[in-house]
Amino acid sequence: MTGFPVAPRKQPGFLWFATAFVLAMLLTAGYARAQDNPFRDKVAVITGTSYGLGRELALLAAKNDMKLVLVDMRPEPSQQLAEQIRSQGGEAVFVEADLAKPEQRPQVIDEAMKAYGRIDYLFNNAGYSYLATLEQMDLDQAHHLFEVNYWAYADLAQRVIPIMREQGGGTILNVSSILGMRAAPPRMAHYSASKYAIHGLFQAAAEGLKEDNIKVYIAAPGGMRTHISKHSVGPEVSEGDRAADWEDPAVPARDIFEMIQQDEVVFNPGYIGR
């Protein structure tokens, strides 16, 4: 007798096993991705986040699921950036501080600890240029430059060291310049001197903090498209934006995130290192 073919009965056990297997694979893949990202949920303090490299470092940190403390003396751009990061599901707070004023620096670390209870990364990035030859130097302006470009770096680093030591480690990244490694034009002598000072201090600190699992880096990029020209001061300031044709700061930012996972203390991010 001819009849219609009968479909085999589905096995509930097999269906359950297949579903469980797929879910397990998805969970494993998610866990692997989390393990592959060493920055996830780490707390980063970044100075000078309103423009240029600092802003790009903050955007990249947020993309890597870090918890951010944005620091700048110009509040509006960094406040907007913090709001943008929060609207996209990230975590970010803003601290307004003029790093040239020593009395305002402690609040940076205090607010970070108040917000998150720990600090894993300090990105010392804020800075500006005072353009004057040695003969043209105004001592007060030269001192002001060093307060921002050097002493603020040293001060904030000194404040995070005991925090990082207690929590088992951390990373301090200091943004220098290729002009901290090579001769500078005469009008950039003071800017260059502040960058050379960063190399001297933090290369020594890198050696001294090894046993505490605190890594110290010095990134020395070339010229980047930032507001450094717009915010420059001094008798050698000229018309126009000298940084207009320089490198996109997003490129050195990516290199910095790559290099702070390695062991080289001093490196040149961006085109200057290629």
Contacts in CASP RR format, 6 or more apart in sequence:
PFRMAT RR
TARGET T0000
AUTHOR 0000-0000-0000
METHOD contacts of the structure
MODEL  1
MTGFPVAPRKQPGFLWFATAFVLAMLLTAGYARAQDNPFRDKVAVITGTS
YGLGRELALLAAKNDMKLVLVDMRPEPSQQLAEQIRSQGGEAVFVEADLA
KPEQRPQVIDEAMKAYGRIDYLFNNAGYSYLATLEQMDLDQAHHLFEVNY
WAYADLAQRVIPIMREQGGGTILNVSSILGMRAAPPRMAHYSASKYAIHG
LFQAAAEGLKEDNIKVYIAAPGGMRTHISKHSVGPEVSEGDRAADWEDPA
VPARDIFEMIQQDEVVFNPGYIGR
34 40 0 8 1.000
37 64 0 8 1.000
37 65 0 8 1.000
38 261 0 8 1.000
39 61 0 8 1.000
39 64 0 8 1.000
39 65 0 8 1.000
39 66 0 8 1.000
39 257 0 8 1.000
40 64 0 8 1.000
40 65 0 8 1.000
40 66 0 8 1.000
41 65 0 8 1.000
41 66 0 8 1.000
41 67 0 8 1.000
42 66 0 8 1.000
42 67 0 8 1.000
42 120 0 8 1.000
42 121 0 8 1.000
43 66 0 8 1.000
43 67 0 8 1.000
43 68 0 8 1.000
43 69 0 8 1.000
43 112 0 8 1.000
43 116 0 8 1.000
43 117 0 8 1.000
43 118 0 8 1.000
43 119 0 8 1.000
43 120 0 8 1.000
43 121 0 8 1.000
44 61 0 8 1.000
44 66 0 8 1.000
44 67 0 8 1.000
44 68 0 8 1.000
44 69 0 8 1.000
44 119 0 8 1.000
44 120 0 8 1.000
44 121 0 8 1.000
44 122 0 8 1.000
44 123 0 8 1.000
45 69 0 8 1.000
45 71 0 8 1.000
45 108 0 8 1.000
45 109 0 8 1.000
45 112 0 8 1.000
45 119 0 8 1.000
45 121 0 8 1.000
45 122 0 8 1.000
45 123 0 8 1.000
45 156 0 8 1.000
45 160 0 8 1.000
46 54 0 8 1.000
46 57 0 8 1.000
46 58 0 8 1.000
46 61 0 8 1.000
46 68 0 8 1.000
46 69 0 8 1.000
46 70 0 8 1.000
46 71 0 8 1.000
46 123 0 8 1.000
46 125 0 8 1.000
47 54 0 8 1.000
47 71 0 8 1.000
47 72 0 8 1.000
47 99 0 8 1.000
47 108 0 8 1.000
47 123 0 8 1.000
47 124 0 8 1.000
47 125 0 8 1.000
47 126 0 8 1.000
47 152 0 8 1.000
47 156 0 8 1.000
48 54 0 8 1.000
48 55 0 8 1.000
48 70 0 8 1.000
48 71 0 8 1.000
48 72 0 8 1.000
48 78 0 8 1.000
48 125 0 8 1.000
48 126 0 8 1.000
48 127 0 8 1.000
49 55 0 8 1.000
49 57 0 8 1.000
49 58 0 8 1.000
49 70 0 8 1.000
49 71 0 8 1.000
49 72 0 8 1.000
49 77 0 8 1.000
49 78 0 8 1.000
49 81 0 8 1.000
49 125 0 8 1.000
50 72 0 8 1.000
50 74 0 8 1.000
50 76 0 8 1.000
50 77 0 8 1.000
50 78 0 8 1.000
50 81 0 8 1.000
51 77 0 8 1.000
51 226 0 8 1.000
51 227 0 8 1.000
52 224 0 8 1.000
52 225 0 8 1.000
52 226 0 8 1.000
52 227 0 8 1.000
52 249 0 8 1.000
53 125 0 8 1.000
53 175 0 8 1.000
53 221 0 8 1.000
53 224 0 8 1.000
53 226 0 8 1.000
53 249 0 8 1.000
53 252 0 8 1.000
53 253 0 8 1.000
54 123 0 8 1.000
54 125 0 8 1.000
54 249 0 8 1.000
54 253 0 8 1.000
55 77 0 8 1.000
55 81 0 8 1.000
55 249 0 8 1.000
56 249 0 8 1.000
56 250 0 8 1.000
56 252 0 8 1.000
56 253 0 8 1.000
57 123 0 8 1.000
57 125 0 8 1.000
57 253 0 8 1.000
57 256 0 8 1.000
57 257 0 8 1.000
58 68 0 8 1.000
58 70 0 8 1.000
58 81 0 8 1.000
58 85 0 8 1.000
58 92 0 8 1.000
59 81 0 8 1.000
59 250 0 8 1.000
59 253 0 8 1.000
60 250 0 8 1.000
60 253 0 8 1.000
60 254 0 8 1.000
60 257 0 8 1.000
61 68 0 8 1.000
61 121 0 8 1.000
61 257 0 8 1.000
62 68 0 8 1.000
62 85 0 8 1.000
62 88 0 8 1.000
62 90 0 8 1.000
62 92 0 8 1.000
64 257 0 8 1.000
65 90 0 8 1.000
66 121 0 8 1.000
67 90 0 8 1.000
67 91 0 8 1.000
67 92 0 8 1.000
67 115 0 8 1.000
67 116 0 8 1.000
68 82 0 8 1.000
68 85 0 8 1.000
68 91 0 8 1.000
68 92 0 8 1.000
68 93 0 8 1.000
69 92 0 8 1.000
69 93 0 8 1.000
69 94 0 8 1.000
69 95 0 8 1.000
69 108 0 8 1.000
69 111 0 8 1.000
69 112 0 8 1.000
69 115 0 8 1.000
69 116 0 8 1.000
69 119 0 8 1.000
70 78 0 8 1.000
70 81 0 8 1.000
70 82 0 8 1.000
70 92 0 8 1.000
70 93 0 8 1.000
70 94 0 8 1.000
70 95 0 8 1.000
71 78 0 8 1.000
71 94 0 8 1.000
71 95 0 8 1.000
71 96 0 8 1.000
71 97 0 8 1.000
71 99 0 8 1.000
71 108 0 8 1.000
71 126 0 8 1.000
72 78 0 8 1.000
72 94 0 8 1.000
72 96 0 8 1.000
72 97 0 8 1.000
72 126 0 8 1.000
73 96 0 8 1.000
73 97 0 8 1.000
73 98 0 8 1.000
73 99 0 8 1.000
75 94 0 8 1.000
75 96 0 8 1.000
78 94 0 8 1.000
79 94 0 8 1.000
81 92 0 8 1.000
81 94 0 8 1.000
82 92 0 8 1.000
82 93 0 8 1.000
82 94 0 8 1.000
85 91 0 8 1.000
85 92 0 8 1.000
86 92 0 8 1.000
91 116 0 8 1.000
93 111 0 8 1.000
93 112 0 8 1.000
93 115 0 8 1.000
95 107 0 8 1.000
95 108 0 8 1.000
95 111 0 8 1.000
95 112 0 8 1.000
97 104 0 8 1.000
97 105 0 8 1.000
97 107 0 8 1.000
97 108 0 8 1.000
98 104 0 8 1.000
99 105 0 8 1.000
99 108 0 8 1.000
99 126 0 8 1.000
99 147 0 8 1.000
99 148 0 8 1.000
99 152 0 8 1.000
99 156 0 8 1.000
100 144 0 8 1.000
100 147 0 8 1.000
100 148 0 8 1.000
100 152 0 8 1.000
101 147 0 8 1.000
102 147 0 8 1.000
102 151 0 8 1.000
102 155 0 8 1.000
105 152 0 8 1.000
105 155 0 8 1.000
105 156 0 8 1.000
105 159 0 8 1.000
106 159 0 8 1.000
108 156 0 8 1.000
109 119 0 8 1.000
109 156 0 8 1.000
109 159 0 8 1.000
109 160 0 8 1.000
109 163 0 8 1.000
112 119 0 8 1.000
113 119 0 8 1.000
113 163 0 8 1.000
118 163 0 8 1.000
118 167 0 8 1.000
119 160 0 8 1.000
119 163 0 8 1.000
119 164 0 8 1.000
119 170 0 8 1.000
120 164 0 8 1.000
120 167 0 8 1.000
120 169 0 8 1.000
120 170 0 8 1.000
120 171 0 8 1.000
121 170 0 8 1.000
121 171 0 8 1.000
121 172 0 8 1.000
121 173 0 8 1.000
121 260 0 8 1.000
122 156 0 8 1.000
122 157 0 8 1.000
122 160 0 8 1.000
122 171 0 8 1.000
122 172 0 8 1.000
122 173 0 8 1.000
123 173 0 8 1.000
123 175 0 8 1.000
124 152 0 8 1.000
124 153 0 8 1.000
124 156 0 8 1.000
124 157 0 8 1.000
124 172 0 8 1.000
124 173 0 8 1.000
124 174 0 8 1.000
124 175 0 8 1.000
125 175 0 8 1.000
126 148 0 8 1.000
126 152 0 8 1.000
127 148 0 8 1.000
127 149 0 8 1.000
127 228 0 8 1.000
128 145 0 8 1.000
128 148 0 8 1.000
128 149 0 8 1.000
128 228 0 8 1.000
128 231 0 8 1.000
128 232 0 8 1.000
128 233 0 8 1.000
129 145 0 8 1.000
129 188 0 8 1.000
129 191 0 8 1.000
129 228 0 8 1.000
129 231 0 8 1.000
129 232 0 8 1.000
129 233 0 8 1.000
130 141 0 8 1.000
130 142 0 8 1.000
130 144 0 8 1.000
130 145 0 8 1.000
130 190 0 8 1.000
130 191 0 8 1.000
130 232 0 8 1.000
130 233 0 8 1.000
130 234 0 8 1.000
131 187 0 8 1.000
131 188 0 8 1.000
131 191 0 8 1.000
131 232 0 8 1.000
131 233 0 8 1.000
131 234 0 8 1.000
131 235 0 8 1.000
131 236 0 8 1.000
131 237 0 8 1.000
132 138 0 8 1.000
132 141 0 8 1.000
132 142 0 8 1.000
132 187 0 8 1.000
132 189 0 8 1.000
132 190 0 8 1.000
132 234 0 8 1.000
132 235 0 8 1.000
132 236 0 8 1.000
133 186 0 8 1.000
133 187 0 8 1.000
133 189 0 8 1.000
133 236 0 8 1.000
134 186 0 8 1.000
134 189 0 8 1.000
136 234 0 8 1.000
136 235 0 8 1.000
136 236 0 8 1.000
137 190 0 8 1.000
138 234 0 8 1.000
141 233 0 8 1.000
141 234 0 8 1.000
142 190 0 8 1.000
145 190 0 8 1.000
145 191 0 8 1.000
145 194 0 8 1.000
146 190 0 8 1.000
146 194 0 8 1.000
146 197 0 8 1.000
149 191 0 8 1.000
149 194 0 8 1.000
149 195 0 8 1.000
149 198 0 8 1.000
150 194 0 8 1.000
150 197 0 8 1.000
150 198 0 8 1.000
150 201 0 8 1.000
153 174 0 8 1.000
153 198 0 8 1.000
153 201 0 8 1.000
153 202 0 8 1.000
154 201 0 8 1.000
157 172 0 8 1.000
157 174 0 8 1.000
157 202 0 8 1.000
157 205 0 8 1.000
157 216 0 8 1.000
160 172 0 8 1.000
161 209 0 8 1.000
161 212 0 8 1.000
161 214 0 8 1.000
164 170 0 8 1.000
164 172 0 8 1.000
164 212 0 8 1.000
164 214 0 8 1.000
165 212 0 8 1.000
165 214 0 8 1.000
168 212 0 8 1.000
168 213 0 8 1.000
169 212 0 8 1.000
169 213 0 8 1.000
169 214 0 8 1.000
170 213 0 8 1.000
170 214 0 8 1.000
170 215 0 8 1.000
171 214 0 8 1.000
171 215 0 8 1.000
171 216 0 8 1.000
171 217 0 8 1.000
171 260 0 8 1.000
172 202 0 8 1.000
172 205 0 8 1.000
172 214 0 8 1.000
172 215 0 8 1.000
172 216 0 8 1.000
172 217 0 8 1.000
173 217 0 8 1.000
173 219 0 8 1.000
173 256 0 8 1.000
173 260 0 8 1.000
174 198 0 8 1.000
174 202 0 8 1.000
174 216 0 8 1.000
174 217 0 8 1.000
174 218 0 8 1.000
174 219 0 8 1.000
175 219 0 8 1.000
175 221 0 8 1.000
176 195 0 8 1.000
176 198 0 8 1.000
176 199 0 8 1.000
176 218 0 8 1.000
176 219 0 8 1.000
176 220 0 8 1.000
177 191 0 8 1.000
177 192 0 8 1.000
177 195 0 8 1.000
177 220 0 8 1.000
177 221 0 8 1.000
177 222 0 8 1.000
177 223 0 8 1.000
178 220 0 8 1.000
178 221 0 8 1.000
178 222 0 8 1.000
178 223 0 8 1.000
178 268 0 8 1.000
178 272 0 8 1.000
179 188 0 8 1.000
179 191 0 8 1.000
179 192 0 8 1.000
179 195 0 8 1.000
180 192 0 8 1.000
180 195 0 8 1.000
180 196 0 8 1.000
180 198 0 8 1.000
180 199 0 8 1.000
180 220 0 8 1.000
181 199 0 8 1.000
181 220 0 8 1.000
181 266 0 8 1.000
181 268 0 8 1.000
183 192 0 8 1.000
184 191 0 8 1.000
184 192 0 8 1.000
187 236 0 8 1.000
195 220 0 8 1.000
198 218 0 8 1.000
199 218 0 8 1.000
199 220 0 8 1.000
199 266 0 8 1.000
202 216 0 8 1.000
202 217 0 8 1.000
202 218 0 8 1.000
202 265 0 8 1.000
203 218 0 8 1.000
203 265 0 8 1.000
203 266 0 8 1.000
205 216 0 8 1.000
206 215 0 8 1.000
206 216 0 8 1.000
206 217 0 8 1.000
206 265 0 8 1.000
209 215 0 8 1.000
209 216 0 8 1.000
215 260 0 8 1.000
216 265 0 8 1.000
217 259 0 8 1.000
217 260 0 8 1.000
217 264 0 8 1.000
217 265 0 8 1.000
217 266 0 8 1.000
217 267 0 8 1.000
218 265 0 8 1.000
218 266 0 8 1.000
218 267 0 8 1.000
219 252 0 8 1.000
219 255 0 8 1.000
219 256 0 8 1.000
219 259 0 8 1.000
219 267 0 8 1.000
219 268 0 8 1.000
219 269 0 8 1.000
220 266 0 8 1.000
220 267 0 8 1.000
220 268 0 8 1.000
220 269 0 8 1.000
220 272 0 8 1.000
221 247 0 8 1.000
221 252 0 8 1.000
221 268 0 8 1.000
221 269 0 8 1.000
221 270 0 8 1.000
221 272 0 8 1.000
222 246 0 8 1.000
222 247 0 8 1.000
222 252 0 8 1.000
222 268 0 8 1.000
222 270 0 8 1.000
222 271 0 8 1.000
222 272 0 8 1.000
223 243 0 8 1.000
223 246 0 8 1.000
223 247 0 8 1.000
223 272 0 8 1.000
224 243 0 8 1.000
224 246 0 8 1.000
224 247 0 8 1.000
224 248 0 8 1.000
224 249 0 8 1.000
224 252 0 8 1.000
225 243 0 8 1.000
225 244 0 8 1.000
225 245 0 8 1.000
225 246 0 8 1.000
225 247 0 8 1.000
225 248 0 8 1.000
225 249 0 8 1.000
226 243 0 8 1.000
226 246 0 8 1.000
226 249 0 8 1.000
227 243 0 8 1.000
228 243 0 8 1.000
229 240 0 8 1.000
229 241 0 8 1.000
229 242 0 8 1.000
229 243 0 8 1.000
229 244 0 8 1.000
230 241 0 8 1.000
247 270 0 8 1.000
247 271 0 8 1.000
251 269 0 8 1.000
251 270 0 8 1.000
251 271 0 8 1.000
252 269 0 8 1.000
252 270 0 8 1.000
253 269 0 8 1.000
254 269 0 8 1.000
255 267 0 8 1.000
255 269 0 8 1.000
255 270 0 8 1.000
256 269 0 8 1.000
259 267 0 8 1.000
259 269 0 8 1.000
267 273 0 8 1.000
END
